[in-house]
């Protein structure tokens, strides 16, 4: 036998998949076609229902935004208050009272703004229209 008559050896990890199925041919296993049944007039799927679903989606998004804003402002207010008091305590313990007073003057301006935002967000969250 000559070298050109030999079949190339396939590695052991390659398997022969067999014949390829013709996907364009009709499937003989499919169920026979059933007759179409007229269900009559279908109501309730028109523009009015779409408008109601859209309004509900918008209302849900507004509610979610109100919740996120309220809790975010509460977290920011609590974190900034904690940070301020601990920083002032640290500065006073290191005898840097002048720096602590400067920091307190900044906080005196920051705190009313944040309490206003937080109060507005929480008020909106608690009094928004409930459907």
C-alpha positions in Angstrom: 0.0 0.0 0.0 1.4 3.4 -0.9 1.5 6.4 1.3 -1.2 8.2 -0.8 -3.7 5.3 -0.5 -3.9 5.6 3.3 -6.8 7.3 5.0 -5.8 10.1 7.4 -6.0 9.1 11.0 -8.6 10.9 13.1 -7.8 11.6 16.7 -9.7 9.6 19.3 -11.5 12.6 20.7 -13.2 13.6 17.4 -16.6 11.8 16.8 -18.4 11.4 13.5 -21.7 13.2 13.8 -23.4 11.2 11.0 -25.6 12.7 8.3 -26.8 16.3 8.5 -30.5 16.7 8.8 -32.1 18.7 6.1 -33.9 21.5 7.9 -35.8 22.7 4.8 -37.6 19.4 4.4 -41.0 19.2 6.1 -41.0 17.5 9.5 -42.9 14.3 9.3 -43.3 14.2 13.1 -45.4 17.4 13.3 -49.0 17.2 14.3 -51.6 17.6 11.6 -53.0 21.1 11.1 -56.1 21.9 13.1 -59.0 24.0 11.8 -59.0 27.7 12.8 -61.7 28.5 15.3 -63.3 32.0 15.1 -63.3 33.4 18.6 -65.5 36.4 17.8 -64.6 40.0 18.6 -61.8 40.4 21.1 -62.3 43.4 23.3 -60.1 45.1 25.9 -56.9 45.2 24.0 -57.3 48.6 22.4 -55.7 52.0 22.9 -57.5 52.6 26.2 -55.9 49.6 27.9 -52.5 50.6 26.5 -53.0 54.1 27.9 -53.9 52.7 31.3 -50.9 50.3 31.3 -48.6 53.2 30.3 -50.1 55.4 33.1 -49.6 52.6 35.6 -46.0 52.2 34.5 -45.3 55.9 34.8 -47.0 56.0 38.3 -44.8 53.0 39.4 -41.7 54.8 38.1 -42.6 58.0 40.0 -43.2 55.9 43.2 -39.8 54.2 42.8 -38.1 57.5 42.2 -39.7 59.0 45.3 -38.6 56.0 47.5 -35.0 56.2 46.2 -34.7 59.9 46.6 -36.1 59.9 50.1 -33.8 57.1 51.3 -30.8 58.6 49.5 -31.3 62.0 51.1 -31.8 60.4 54.5 -28.5 58.4 54.1 -26.6 61.5 52.9 -27.9 63.5 55.8 -27.1 60.8 58.4 -23.6 60.2 56.9 -22.7 63.9 56.7 -23.9 64.5 60.3 -21.9 61.5 61.6 -18.8 62.6 59.6 -19.1 66.2 60.9 -19.4 65.3 64.6 -16.6 62.7 64.5 -14.3 65.1 62.6 -15.0 68.0 65.0 -14.4 65.6 68.0 -11.1 64.5 66.4 -10.0 68.1 65.7 -10.8 69.2 69.3 -8.9 66.2 70.7 -5.9 67.3 68.7 -6.2 71.0 70.0 -7.2 72.4 66.5 -10.2 74.4 67.7 -9.8 77.0 64.9 -10.1 74.3 62.2 -13.1 72.7 64.0 -14.9 76.1 64.0 -14.3 76.6 60.3 -15.6 73.1 59.6 -18.6 73.9 61.8 -19.4 77.1 59.8 -19.4 75.0 56.6 -21.7 72.4 58.3 -24.0 75.2 59.5 -24.7 76.1 55.9 -24.8 72.5 54.6 -27.2 71.1 57.3 -30.2 73.3 56.6 -30.0 72.7 52.8 -29.8 68.9 53.3 -32.6 68.9 55.8 -34.8 70.8 53.4 -34.1 68.4 50.6 -34.7 65.4 52.9 -37.9 66.8 54.3 -39.2 67.5 50.8 -38.4 64.1 49.5 -39.9 62.3 52.5 -43.0 64.5 52.4 -43.5 63.7 48.7 -43.0 60.0 49.4 -45.5 59.9 52.2 -48.2 62.1 50.6 -48.0 61.1 46.9 -51.2 59.9 45.3 -51.9 56.3 46.1 -53.8 54.3 43.5 
